[in-house]
Amino acid sequence: MSESEKSPTGAEPRAASLGADVSRRDFLSEVGFAALGIAGLGAAVVTYRYLSPNVLFEPSTTFRAGNPDRYPVNSVTYLADQQVYIVRTKDGFHAVSAVCTHLGCITQWKPEADQIACPCHGSKFRADGTKIEGPAPLSLPHFSITLTADGELRVDKLETAKPTQALRV
Ligand code: FES
């Protein structure tokens, strides 16, 4: 470097300034790449979540209620995991919903009164689900009940049945 390029202080300001610019540029460039990387990663996550199916795993609406011999004649058996009563009369089997038709509370079988009662607002039903009293607008619905090939009761909660329809075994 010649004497004419030096600053009045004798330092080399141009070279020092150039070095500071390059490192600042490198720094900003790295920050920019990092920001792009983070944005790209975010976009990839959002795209993956958008493309993956939204599957809601709900319990099956069809279930096996076991061997018919499990239910004595003239009995009401509450299956808590399915919220269904298996009602066996001398005419056969019925699957009656335990969900109250008023506001959806779970009813309870009261053997001493021979009734199904709703604890929420006092609706009462006969063992076959027929409404006796209370604010419930309808009787308890019956579900389709059939026999499987291997002799077990099978209830389909998506298919309603007439209360007069009993499964004879
Ligand atoms: S929810 Fe059963 S009577 Fe109201």
Backbone and ligand atoms as CSV (ligand in chain L), in Angstrom:
chain,resi,resn,atom,element,x,y,z
A,1,MET,N,N,0.848,-1.170,0.000
A,1,MET,CA,C,0.000,0.000,0.000
A,1,MET,C,C,0.888,1.225,0.000
A,2,SER,N,N,0.540,2.171,-0.864
A,2,SER,CA,C,1.353,3.388,-0.944
A,2,SER,C,C,0.941,4.358,0.153
A,3,GLU,N,N,1.784,5.342,0.318
A,3,GLU,CA,C,1.522,6.326,1.372
A,3,GLU,C,C,0.274,7.138,1.071
A,4,SER,N,N,-0.082,7.306,-0.233
A,4,SER,CA,C,-1.231,8.145,-0.596
A,4,SER,C,C,-2.561,7.485,-0.239
A,5,GLU,N,N,-2.625,6.126,-0.116
A,5,GLU,CA,C,-3.876,5.440,0.221
A,5,GLU,C,C,-4.159,5.426,1.725
A,6,LYS,N,N,-3.159,5.756,2.486
A,6,LYS,CA,C,-3.367,5.727,3.932
A,6,LYS,C,C,-4.190,6.924,4.374
A,7,SER,N,N,-4.937,6.793,5.391
A,7,SER,CA,C,-5.725,7.890,5.950
A,7,SER,C,C,-4.803,8.800,6.724
A,8,PRO,N,N,-5.308,9.974,7.049
A,8,PRO,CA,C,-4.457,10.899,7.798
A,8,PRO,C,C,-4.009,10.305,9.123
A,9,THR,N,N,-4.749,9.364,9.662
A,9,THR,CA,C,-4.342,8.775,10.955
A,9,THR,C,C,-3.297,7.696,10.769
A,10,GLY,N,N,-3.087,7.270,9.540
A,10,GLY,CA,C,-2.087,6.244,9.280
A,10,GLY,C,C,-2.667,4.847,9.268
A,11,ALA,N,N,-3.965,4.683,9.567
A,11,ALA,CA,C,-4.588,3.356,9.564
A,11,ALA,C,C,-4.991,2.991,8.139
A,12,GLU,N,N,-5.537,1.828,7.958
A,12,GLU,CA,C,-5.994,1.393,6.637
A,12,GLU,C,C,-7.510,1.261,6.683
A,13,PRO,N,N,-8.239,2.398,6.621
A,13,PRO,CA,C,-9.693,2.371,6.832
A,13,PRO,C,C,-10.449,1.598,5.779
A,14,ARG,N,N,-10.006,1.666,4.553
A,14,ARG,CA,C,-10.747,0.985,3.483
A,14,ARG,C,C,-10.738,-0.520,3.675
A,15,ALA,N,N,-9.577,-1.042,3.957
A,15,ALA,CA,C,-9.449,-2.491,4.128
A,15,ALA,C,C,-10.218,-2.946,5.359
A,16,ALA,N,N,-10.098,-2.165,6.446
A,16,ALA,CA,C,-10.814,-2.538,7.662
A,16,ALA,C,C,-12.313,-2.471,7.435
A,17,SER,N,N,-12.758,-1.421,6.741
A,17,SER,CA,C,-14.180,-1.255,6.472
A,17,SER,C,C,-14.697,-2.379,5.583
A,18,LEU,N,N,-13.919,-2.750,4.581
A,18,LEU,CA,C,-14.301,-3.838,3.683
A,18,LEU,C,C,-14.438,-5.145,4.448
A,19,GLY,N,N,-13.493,-5.415,5.355
A,19,GLY,CA,C,-13.559,-6.647,6.151
A,19,GLY,C,C,-14.798,-6.673,7.023
A,20,ALA,N,N,-15.162,-5.517,7.624
A,20,ALA,CA,C,-16.358,-5.451,8.459
A,20,ALA,C,C,-17.609,-5.667,7.624
A,21,ASP,N,N,-17.656,-5.119,6.376
A,21,ASP,CA,C,-18.807,-5.304,5.497
A,21,ASP,C,C,-18.997,-6.775,5.138
A,22,VAL,N,N,-17.929,-7.427,4.807
A,22,VAL,CA,C,-18.019,-8.837,4.417
A,22,VAL,C,C,-18.547,-9.666,5.575
A,23,SER,N,N,-18.033,-9.473,6.751
A,23,SER,CA,C,-18.506,-10.298,7.860
A,23,SER,C,C,-19.948,-9.962,8.203
A,24,ARG,N,N,-20.339,-8.673,8.074
A,24,ARG,CA,C,-21.742,-8.307,8.323
A,24,ARG,C,C,-22.630,-8.955,7.260
A,25,ARG,N,N,-22.159,-8.945,6.016
A,25,ARG,CA,C,-22.922,-9.549,4.918
A,25,ARG,C,C,-23.073,-11.057,5.147
A,26,ASP,N,N,-21.958,-11.684,5.543
A,26,ASP,CA,C,-22.030,-13.126,5.831
A,26,ASP,C,C,-23.024,-13.423,6.947
A,27,PHE,N,N,-22.961,-12.572,7.970
A,27,PHE,CA,C,-23.853,-12.780,9.104
A,27,PHE,C,C,-25.318,-12.651,8.667
A,28,LEU,N,N,-25.600,-11.595,7.921
A,28,LEU,CA,C,-26.979,-11.397,7.471
A,28,LEU,C,C,-27.423,-12.515,6.532
A,29,SER,N,N,-26.489,-12.964,5.719
A,29,SER,CA,C,-26.805,-14.062,4.812
A,29,SER,C,C,-27.141,-15.337,5.595
A,30,GLU,N,N,-26.369,-15.607,6.628
A,30,GLU,CA,C,-26.650,-16.803,7.441
A,30,GLU,C,C,-27.980,-16.675,8.172
A,31,VAL,N,N,-28.253,-15.480,8.684
A,31,VAL,CA,C,-29.539,-15.260,9.348
A,31,VAL,C,C,-30.679,-15.472,8.352
A,32,GLY,N,N,-30.476,-14.969,7.136
A,32,GLY,CA,C,-31.504,-15.139,6.101
A,32,GLY,C,C,-31.740,-16.593,5.774
A,33,PHE,N,N,-30.663,-17.357,5.634
A,33,PHE,CA,C,-30.803,-18.789,5.336
A,33,PHE,C,C,-31.488,-19.516,6.494
A,34,ALA,N,N,-31.117,-19.128,7.712
A,34,ALA,CA,C,-31.752,-19.766,8.881
A,34,ALA,C,C,-33.250,-19.469,8.889
A,35,ALA,N,N,-33.611,-18.207,8.597
A,35,ALA,CA,C,-35.034,-17.841,8.574
A,35,ALA,C,C,-35.766,-18.611,7.487
A,36,LEU,N,N,-35.123,-18.734,6.321
A,36,LEU,CA,C,-35.738,-19.515,5.231
A,36,LEU,C,C,-35.903,-20.977,5.637
A,37,GLY,N,N,-34.884,-21.508,6.314
A,37,GLY,CA,C,-34.963,-22.899,6.768
A,37,GLY,C,C,-36.105,-23.109,7.734
A,38,ILE,N,N,-36.265,-22.183,8.691
A,38,ILE,CA,C,-37.349,-22.298,9.674
A,38,ILE,C,C,-38.704,-22.173,8.973
A,39,ALA,N,N,-38.796,-21.218,8.042
A,39,ALA,CA,C,-40.058,-21.048,7.312
A,39,ALA,C,C,-40.370,-22.290,6.476
A,40,GLY,N,N,-39.332,-22.867,5.841
A,40,GLY,CA,C,-39.524,-24.082,5.046
A,40,GLY,C,C,-39.967,-25.250,5.905
A,41,LEU,N,N,-39.347,-25.372,7.083
A,41,LEU,CA,C,-39.724,-26.452,8.004
A,41,LEU,C,C,-41.181,-26.285,8.457
A,42,GLY,N,N,-41.555,-25.050,8.789
A,42,GLY,CA,C,-42.946,-24.771,9.180
A,42,GLY,C,C,-43.908,-25.119,8.059
A,43,ALA,N,N,-43.560,-24.742,6.835
A,43,ALA,CA,C,-44.428,-25.039,5.687
A,43,ALA,C,C,-44.537,-26.551,5.489
A,44,ALA,N,N,-43.412,-27.274,5.698
A,44,ALA,CA,C,-43.446,-28.732,5.543
A,44,ALA,C,C,-44.356,-29.365,6.589
A,45,VAL,N,N,-44.281,-28.878,7.825
A,45,VAL,CA,C,-45.133,-29.424,8.896
A,45,VAL,C,C,-46.605,-29.155,8.588
A,46,VAL,N,N,-46.912,-27.928,8.174
A,46,VAL,CA,C,-48.297,-27.575,7.863
A,46,VAL,C,C,-48.806,-28.415,6.687
A,47,THR,N,N,-47.963,-28.596,5.661
A,47,THR,CA,C,-48.363,-29.398,4.498
A,47,THR,C,C,-48.607,-30.855,4.911
A,48,TYR,N,N,-47.724,-31.391,5.752
A,48,TYR,CA,C,-47.887,-32.779,6.208
A,48,TYR,C,C,-49.203,-32.932,6.968
A,49,ARG,N,N,-49.488,-31.978,7.868
A,49,ARG,CA,C,-50.732,-32.055,8.642
A,49,ARG,C,C,-51.949,-31.898,7.737
A,50,TYR,N,N,-51.811,-31.078,6.698
A,50,TYR,CA,C,-52.924,-30.887,5.768
A,50,TYR,C,C,-53.191,-32.160,4.974
A,51,LEU,N,N,-52.120,-32.833,4.564
A,51,LEU,CA,C,-52.276,-34.017,3.714
A,51,LEU,C,C,-52.625,-35.273,4.504
A,52,SER,N,N,-52.268,-35.331,5.789
A,52,SER,CA,C,-52.590,-36.536,6.554
A,52,SER,C,C,-54.081,-36.526,6.895
A,53,PRO,N,N,-54.763,-37.687,6.768
A,53,PRO,CA,C,-56.214,-37.732,6.964
A,53,PRO,C,C,-56.608,-37.477,8.416
A,54,ASN,N,N,-57.718,-36.769,8.585
A,54,ASN,CA,C,-58.264,-36.531,9.921
A,54,ASN,C,C,-59.181,-37.697,10.267
A,55,VAL,N,N,-58.650,-38.658,10.949
A,55,VAL,CA,C,-59.428,-39.851,11.284
A,55,VAL,C,C,-59.856,-39.761,12.738
A,56,LEU,N,N,-61.142,-39.970,12.957
A,56,LEU,CA,C,-61.664,-39.955,14.316
A,56,LEU,C,C,-61.989,-41.400,14.688
A,57,PHE,N,N,-61.278,-41.914,15.653
A,57,PHE,CA,C,-61.486,-43.302,16.042
A,57,PHE,C,C,-62.601,-43.378,17.076
A,58,GLU,N,N,-63.743,-43.825,16.643
A,58,GLU,CA,C,-64.878,-43.970,17.539
A,58,GLU,C,C,-65.165,-45.450,17.751
A,59,PRO,N,N,-65.757,-45.777,18.872
A,59,PRO,CA,C,-66.064,-47.187,19.093
A,59,PRO,C,C,-67.078,-47.682,18.063
A,60,SER,N,N,-66.994,-48.950,17.765
A,60,SER,CA,C,-67.892,-49.543,16.780
A,60,SER,C,C,-69.336,-49.456,17.257
A,61,THR,N,N,-70.246,-49.281,16.323
A,61,THR,CA,C,-71.660,-49.208,16.693
A,61,THR,C,C,-72.287,-50.599,16.737
A,62,THR,N,N,-71.531,-51.588,16.296
A,62,THR,CA,C,-72.002,-52.969,16.337
A,62,THR,C,C,-71.178,-53.720,17.381
A,63,PHE,N,N,-71.860,-54.501,18.191
A,63,PHE,CA,C,-71.108,-55.254,19.199
A,63,PHE,C,C,-71.784,-56.590,19.470
A,64,ARG,N,N,-70.996,-57.491,20.001
A,64,ARG,CA,C,-71.499,-58.803,20.396
A,64,ARG,C,C,-71.884,-58.739,21.859
A,65,ALA,N,N,-73.038,-59.284,22.158
A,65,ALA,CA,C,-73.531,-59.248,23.541
A,65,ALA,C,C,-73.422,-60.614,24.203
A,66,GLY,N,N,-72.713,-61.520,23.578
A,66,GLY,CA,C,-72.464,-62.818,24.208
A,66,GLY,C,C,-73.543,-63.847,23.919
A,67,ASN,N,N,-73.417,-64.959,24.613
A,67,ASN,CA,C,-74.328,-66.079,24.423
A,67,ASN,C,C,-75.709,-65.773,25.005
A,68,PRO,N,N,-76.784,-66.140,24.324
A,68,PRO,CA,C,-78.135,-65.866,24.847
A,68,PRO,C,C,-78.381,-66.469,26.233
A,69,ASP,N,N,-77.734,-67.577,26.529
A,69,ASP,CA,C,-77.947,-68.223,27.832
A,69,ASP,C,C,-77.487,-67.348,28.999
A,70,ARG,N,N,-76.709,-66.378,28.687
A,70,ARG,CA,C,-76.208,-65.462,29.710
A,70,ARG,C,C,-77.350,-64.620,30.317
A,71,TYR,N,N,-78.453,-64.516,29.587
A,71,TYR,CA,C,-79.556,-63.641,30.014
A,71,TYR,C,C,-80.773,-64.483,30.386
A,72,PRO,N,N,-81.174,-64.475,31.649
A,72,PRO,CA,C,-82.361,-65.248,32.037
A,72,PRO,C,C,-83.634,-64.656,31.428
A,73,VAL,N,N,-84.651,-65.484,31.291
A,73,VAL,CA,C,-85.950,-64.998,30.802
A,73,VAL,C,C,-86.497,-63.992,31.819
A,74,ASN,N,N,-87.146,-62.948,31.312
A,74,ASN,CA,C,-87.683,-61.843,32.124
A,74,ASN,C,C,-86.575,-61.122,32.895
A,75,SER,N,N,-85.535,-60.773,32.190
A,75,SER,CA,C,-84.437,-60.035,32.826
A,75,SER,C,C,-84.093,-58.797,32.012
A,76,VAL,N,N,-83.514,-57.825,32.702
A,76,VAL,CA,C,-82.987,-56.614,32.065
A,76,VAL,C,C,-81.529,-56.521,32.486
A,77,THR,N,N,-80.623,-56.542,31.518
A,77,THR,CA,C,-79.196,-56.495,31.820
A,77,THR,C,C,-78.604,-55.246,31.183
A,78,TYR,N,N,-77.976,-54.440,32.005
A,78,TYR,CA,C,-77.375,-53.205,31.493
A,78,TYR,C,C,-75.931,-53.483,31.070
A,79,LEU,N,N,-75.612,-53.164,29.825
A,79,LEU,CA,C,-74.239,-53.282,29.332
A,79,LEU,C,C,-73.643,-51.875,29.341
A,80,ALA,N,N,-72.897,-51.593,30.404
A,80,ALA,CA,C,-72.424,-50.224,30.634
A,80,ALA,C,C,-71.520,-49.719,29.517
A,81,ASP,N,N,-70.670,-50.587,28.988
A,81,ASP,CA,C,-69.732,-50.120,27.962
A,81,ASP,C,C,-70.438,-49.760,26.655
A,82,GLN,N,N,-71.649,-50.273,26.457
A,82,GLN,CA,C,-72.399,-49.973,25.231
A,82,GLN,C,C,-73.610,-49.077,25.488
A,83,GLN,N,N,-73.932,-48.847,26.758
A,83,GLN,CA,C,-75.111,-48.058,27.147
A,83,GLN,C,C,-76.386,-48.614,26.509
A,84,VAL,N,N,-76.509,-49.928,26.659
A,84,VAL,CA,C,-77.648,-50.652,26.083
A,84,VAL,C,C,-78.149,-51.645,27.124
A,85,TYR,N,N,-79.488,-51.810,27.169
A,85,TYR,CA,C,-80.083,-52.863,27.989
A,85,TYR,C,C,-80.390,-54.035,27.080
A,86,ILE,N,N,-80.006,-55.214,27.503
A,86,ILE,CA,C,-80.467,-56.430,26.827
A,86,ILE,C,C,-81.653,-56.917,27.647
A,87,VAL,N,N,-82.808,-56.858,27.018
A,87,VAL,CA,C,-84.049,-57.226,27.702
A,87,VAL,C,C,-84.499,-58.562,27.137
A,88,ARG,N,N,-84.653,-59.537,28.017
A,88,ARG,CA,C,-85.134,-60.837,27.562
A,88,ARG,C,C,-86.498,-61.093,28.177
A,89,THR,N,N,-87.479,-61.269,27.328
A,89,THR,CA,C,-88.832,-61.624,27.783
A,89,THR,C,C,-89.106,-63.048,27.298
A,90,LYS,N,N,-90.311,-63.516,27.580
A,90,LYS,CA,C,-90.654,-64.857,27.085
A,90,LYS,C,C,-90.769,-64.874,25.566
A,91,ASP,N,N,-90.937,-63.671,24.966
A,91,ASP,CA,C,-91.045,-63.587,23.502
A,91,ASP,C,C,-89.682,-63.549,22.811
A,92,GLY,N,N,-88.640,-63.201,23.539
A,92,GLY,CA,C,-87.316,-63.140,22.920
A,92,GLY,C,C,-86.485,-61.976,23.451
A,93,PHE,N,N,-85.537,-61.549,22.628
A,93,PHE,CA,C,-84.567,-60.534,23.051
A,93,PHE,C,C,-84.857,-59.173,22.414
A,94,HIS,N,N,-84.593,-58.132,23.209
A,94,HIS,CA,C,-84.650,-56.757,22.714
A,94,HIS,C,C,-83.347,-56.071,23.149
A,95,ALA,N,N,-82.862,-55.153,22.324
A,95,ALA,CA,C,-81.738,-54.298,22.716
A,95,ALA,C,C,-82.310,-52.886,22.825
A,96,VAL,N,N,-82.329,-52.356,24.051
A,96,VAL,CA,C,-82.966,-51.063,24.311
A,96,VAL,C,C,-81.890,-50.053,24.694
A,97,SER,N,N,-81.954,-48.884,24.092
A,97,SER,CA,C,-80.980,-47.833,24.403
A,97,SER,C,C,-81.137,-47.382,25.851
A,98,ALA,N,N,-80.013,-47.117,26.498
A,98,ALA,CA,C,-80.054,-46.607,27.873
A,98,ALA,C,C,-79.950,-45.083,27.898
A,99,VAL,N,N,-79.894,-44.467,26.742
A,99,VAL,CA,C,-79.742,-43.005,26.677
A,99,VAL,C,C,-81.129,-42.361,26.674
A,100,CYS,N,N,-81.369,-41.525,27.654
A,100,CYS,CA,C,-82.679,-40.878,27.801
A,100,CYS,C,C,-82.979,-40.010,26.581
A,101,THR,N,N,-84.221,-40.051,26.149
A,101,THR,CA,C,-84.610,-39.276,24.960
A,101,THR,C,C,-84.885,-37.809,25.296
A,102,HIS,N,N,-84.758,-37.431,26.562
A,102,HIS,CA,C,-84.947,-36.019,26.909
A,102,HIS,C,C,-83.675,-35.248,26.588
A,103,LEU,N,N,-82.663,-35.367,27.438
A,103,LEU,CA,C,-81.418,-34.629,27.192
A,103,LEU,C,C,-80.192,-35.534,27.177
A,104,GLY,N,N,-80.411,-36.818,27.034
A,104,GLY,CA,C,-79.285,-37.721,26.807
A,104,GLY,C,C,-78.603,-38.276,28.039
A,105,CYS,N,N,-79.211,-38.156,29.209
A,105,CYS,CA,C,-78.605,-38.765,30.397
A,105,CYS,C,C,-78.688,-40.291,30.281
A,106,ILE,N,N,-77.827,-40.952,31.016
A,106,ILE,CA,C,-77.851,-42.414,31.014
A,106,ILE,C,C,-78.837,-42.877,32.089
A,107,THR,N,N,-79.812,-43.650,31.649
A,107,THR,CA,C,-80.849,-44.121,32.569
A,107,THR,C,C,-80.326,-45.278,33.414
A,108,GLN,N,N,-81.126,-45.653,34.409
A,108,GLN,CA,C,-80.743,-46.749,35.302
A,108,GLN,C,C,-81.911,-47.713,35.455
A,109,TRP,N,N,-81.580,-48.982,35.435
A,109,TRP,CA,C,-82.592,-50.016,35.654
A,109,TRP,C,C,-82.848,-50.129,37.151
A,110,LYS,N,N,-84.125,-50.024,37.537
A,110,LYS,CA,C,-84.523,-50.129,38.946
A,110,LYS,C,C,-85.372,-51.381,39.095
A,111,PRO,N,N,-84.739,-52.513,39.438
A,111,PRO,CA,C,-85.494,-53.767,39.498
A,111,PRO,C,C,-86.605,-53.748,40.543
A,112,GLU,N,N,-86.389,-53.023,41.631
A,112,GLU,CA,C,-87.415,-52.986,42.690
A,112,GLU,C,C,-88.706,-52.324,42.194
A,113,ALA,N,N,-88.572,-51.391,41.253
A,113,ALA,CA,C,-89.761,-50.718,40.700
A,113,ALA,C,C,-90.138,-51.294,39.343
A,114,ASP,N,N,-89.326,-52.199,38.849
A,114,ASP,CA,C,-89.527,-52.786,37.527
A,114,ASP,C,C,-89.593,-51.678,36.454
A,115,GLN,N,N,-88.708,-50.703,36.598
A,115,GLN,CA,C,-88.701,-49.550,35.696
A,115,GLN,C,C,-87.267,-49.143,35.357
A,116,ILE,N,N,-87.173,-48.442,34.250
A,116,ILE,CA,C,-85.928,-47.760,33.910
A,116,ILE,C,C,-86.160,-46.293,34.259
A,117,ALA,N,N,-85.261,-45.711,35.049
A,117,ALA,CA,C,-85.461,-44.335,35.503
A,117,ALA,C,C,-84.300,-43.459,35.064
A,118,CYS,N,N,-84.634,-42.217,34.750
A,118,CYS,CA,C,-83.576,-41.269,34.396
A,118,CYS,C,C,-83.256,-40.430,35.630
A,119,PRO,N,N,-81.997,-40.383,36.035
A,119,PRO,CA,C,-81.645,-39.649,37.250
A,119,PRO,C,C,-81.647,-38.127,37.058
A,120,CYS,N,N,-81.698,-37.667,35.835
A,120,CYS,CA,C,-81.555,-36.217,35.613
A,120,CYS,C,C,-82.846,-35.444,35.872
A,121,HIS,N,N,-83.934,-35.827,35.208
A,121,HIS,CA,C,-85.168,-35.050,35.359
A,121,HIS,C,C,-86.366,-35.944,35.644
A,122,GLY,N,N,-86.094,-37.186,35.999
A,122,GLY,CA,C,-87.162,-38.037,36.517
A,122,GLY,C,C,-88.022,-38.775,35.508
A,123,SER,N,N,-87.609,-38.859,34.261
A,123,SER,CA,C,-88.403,-39.661,33.322
A,123,SER,C,C,-88.344,-41.126,33.729
A,124,LYS,N,N,-89.457,-41.811,33.476
A,124,LYS,CA,C,-89.523,-43.237,33.816
A,124,LYS,C,C,-90.014,-44.018,32.597
A,125,PHE,N,N,-89.472,-45.206,32.468
A,125,PHE,CA,C,-89.786,-46.064,31.320
A,125,PHE,C,C,-90.049,-47.471,31.824
A,126,ARG,N,N,-90.871,-48.209,31.073
A,126,ARG,CA,C,-91.050,-49.629,31.385
A,126,ARG,C,C,-89.781,-50.368,30.986
A,127,ALA,N,N,-89.704,-51.626,31.367
A,127,ALA,CA,C,-88.523,-52.434,31.051
A,127,ALA,C,C,-88.294,-52.541,29.545
A,128,ASP,N,N,-89.387,-52.437,28.769
A,128,ASP,CA,C,-89.223,-52.513,27.310
A,128,ASP,C,C,-88.924,-51.144,26.690
A,129,GLY,N,N,-88.714,-50.132,27.543
A,129,GLY,CA,C,-88.350,-48.814,27.046
A,129,GLY,C,C,-89.509,-47.869,26.819
A,130,THR,N,N,-90.745,-48.352,26.985
A,130,THR,CA,C,-91.918,-47.497,26.764
A,130,THR,C,C,-91.973,-46.401,27.833
A,131,LYS,N,N,-92.179,-45.181,27.404
A,131,LYS,CA,C,-92.218,-44.060,28.343
A,131,LYS,C,C,-93.448,-44.150,29.234
A,132,ILE,N,N,-93.239,-43.931,30.540
A,132,ILE,CA,C,-94.348,-43.913,31.498
A,132,ILE,C,C,-94.676,-42.465,31.871
A,133,GLU,N,N,-93.631,-41.729,32.289
A,133,GLU,CA,C,-93.850,-40.335,32.700
A,133,GLU,C,C,-92.551,-39.555,32.617
A,134,GLY,N,N,-92.673,-38.231,32.779
A,134,GLY,CA,C,-91.492,-37.374,32.790
A,134,GLY,C,C,-91.347,-36.571,31.508
A,135,PRO,N,N,-90.318,-35.742,31.459
A,135,PRO,CA,C,-90.154,-34.835,30.313
A,135,PRO,C,C,-89.629,-35.503,29.036
A,136,ALA,N,N,-89.207,-36.741,29.106
A,136,ALA,CA,C,-88.695,-37.402,27.888
A,136,ALA,C,C,-89.793,-37.428,26.827
A,137,PRO,N,N,-89.496,-36.966,25.628
A,137,PRO,CA,C,-90.541,-36.880,24.602
A,137,PRO,C,C,-90.889,-38.229,23.979
A,138,LEU,N,N,-89.974,-39.177,24.067
A,138,LEU,CA,C,-90.181,-40.463,23.383
A,138,LEU,C,C,-89.784,-41.620,24.284
A,139,SER,N,N,-90.237,-42.792,23.910
A,139,SER,CA,C,-89.770,-44.005,24.574
A,139,SER,C,C,-88.312,-44.257,24.189
A,140,LEU,N,N,-87.665,-45.168,24.897
A,140,LEU,CA,C,-86.271,-45.494,24.572
A,140,LEU,C,C,-86.247,-46.313,23.279
A,141,PRO,N,N,-85.377,-45.960,22.350
A,141,PRO,CA,C,-85.360,-46.698,21.077
A,141,PRO,C,C,-84.806,-48.109,21.237
A,142,HIS,N,N,-85.267,-48.971,20.348
A,142,HIS,CA,C,-84.766,-50.344,20.285
A,142,HIS,C,C,-83.775,-50.439,19.133
A,143,PHE,N,N,-82.750,-51.232,19.336
A,143,PHE,CA,C,-81.757,-51.461,18.274
A,143,PHE,C,C,-81.936,-52.852,17.687
A,144,SER,N,N,-81.425,-52.984,16.481
A,144,SER,CA,C,-81.466,-54.286,15.808
A,144,SER,C,C,-80.636,-55.302,16.593
A,145,ILE,N,N,-81.223,-56.443,16.837
A,145,ILE,CA,C,-80.501,-57.517,17.538
A,145,ILE,C,C,-80.669,-58.800,16.735
A,146,THR,N,N,-79.562,-59.430,16.448
A,146,THR,CA,C,-79.564,-60.653,15.628
A,146,THR,C,C,-78.660,-61.683,16.292
A,147,LEU,N,N,-78.631,-62.833,15.669
A,147,LEU,CA,C,-77.779,-63.919,16.160
A,147,LEU,C,C,-76.656,-64.140,15.150
A,148,THR,N,N,-75.438,-64.227,15.613
A,148,THR,CA,C,-74.315,-64.471,14.702
A,148,THR,C,C,-74.293,-65.955,14.305
A,149,ALA,N,N,-73.461,-66.263,13.328
A,149,ALA,CA,C,-73.365,-67.651,12.859
A,149,ALA,C,C,-72.889,-68.579,13.975
A,150,ASP,N,N,-72.089,-68.034,14.885
A,150,ASP,CA,C,-71.597,-68.890,15.973
A,150,ASP,C,C,-72.470,-68.781,17.231
A,151,GLY,N,N,-73.689,-68.229,17.077
A,151,GLY,CA,C,-74.673,-68.305,18.158
A,151,GLY,C,C,-74.600,-67.231,19.216
A,152,GLU,N,N,-73.988,-66.101,18.916
A,152,GLU,CA,C,-73.949,-65.013,19.900
A,152,GLU,C,C,-74.895,-63.889,19.484
A,153,LEU,N,N,-75.338,-63.127,20.471
A,153,LEU,CA,C,-76.190,-61.974,20.182
A,153,LEU,C,C,-75.330,-60.860,19.586
A,154,ARG,N,N,-75.891,-60.210,18.597
A,154,ARG,CA,C,-75.163,-59.116,17.940
A,154,ARG,C,C,-76.114,-57.930,17.847
A,155,VAL,N,N,-75.675,-56.767,18.353
A,155,VAL,CA,C,-76.509,-55.560,18.366
A,155,VAL,C,C,-75.898,-54.525,17.427
A,156,ASP,N,N,-76.767,-53.906,16.634
A,156,ASP,CA,C,-76.327,-52.837,15.729
A,156,ASP,C,C,-77.030,-51.548,16.163
A,157,LYS,N,N,-76.251,-50.645,16.748
A,157,LYS,CA,C,-76.839,-49.413,17.292
A,157,LYS,C,C,-77.176,-48.389,16.210
A,158,LEU,N,N,-76.785,-48.653,14.987
A,158,LEU,CA,C,-77.133,-47.740,13.897
A,158,LEU,C,C,-78.496,-48.081,13.292
A,159,GLU,N,N,-78.960,-49.300,13.593
A,159,GLU,CA,C,-80.221,-49.754,13.004
A,159,GLU,C,C,-81.267,-49.896,14.113
A,160,THR,N,N,-82.325,-49.103,14.004
A,160,THR,CA,C,-83.366,-49.207,15.029
A,160,THR,C,C,-84.332,-50.335,14.665
A,161,ALA,N,N,-85.029,-50.813,15.671
A,161,ALA,CA,C,-85.996,-51.896,15.467
A,161,ALA,C,C,-87.304,-51.501,16.133
A,162,LYS,N,N,-88.382,-52.104,15.672
A,162,LYS,CA,C,-89.674,-51.852,16.300
A,162,LYS,C,C,-89.695,-52.553,17.653
A,163,PRO,N,N,-90.337,-51.935,18.648
A,163,PRO,CA,C,-90.411,-52.572,19.967
A,163,PRO,C,C,-91.107,-53.927,19.926
A,164,THR,N,N,-91.930,-54.125,18.907
A,164,THR,CA,C,-92.633,-55.407,18.817
A,164,THR,C,C,-91.743,-56.502,18.207
A,165,GLN,N,N,-90.614,-56.100,17.652
A,165,GLN,CA,C,-89.709,-57.065,17.023
A,165,GLN,C,C,-88.797,-57.679,18.075
A,166,ALA,N,N,-88.993,-58.927,18.373
A,166,ALA,CA,C,-88.136,-59.600,19.341
A,166,ALA,C,C,-87.333,-60.677,18.621
A,167,LEU,N,N,-86.127,-60.861,19.059
A,167,LEU,CA,C,-85.306,-61.930,18.489
A,167,LEU,C,C,-85.622,-63.214,19.213
A,168,ARG,N,N,-86.177,-64.149,18.500
A,168,ARG,CA,C,-86.465,-65.455,19.124
A,168,ARG,C,C,-85.264,-66.364,18.931
A,169,VAL,N,N,-84.890,-66.992,20.023
A,169,VAL,CA,C,-83.727,-67.876,19.957
A,169,VAL,C,C,-84.167,-69.303,20.267
L,1,FES,S1,S,-82.383,-36.349,30.533
L,1,FES,FE1,FE,-83.696,-37.874,31.201
L,1,FES,S2,S,-85.378,-36.837,31.959
L,1,FES,FE2,FE,-84.079,-35.272,31.325
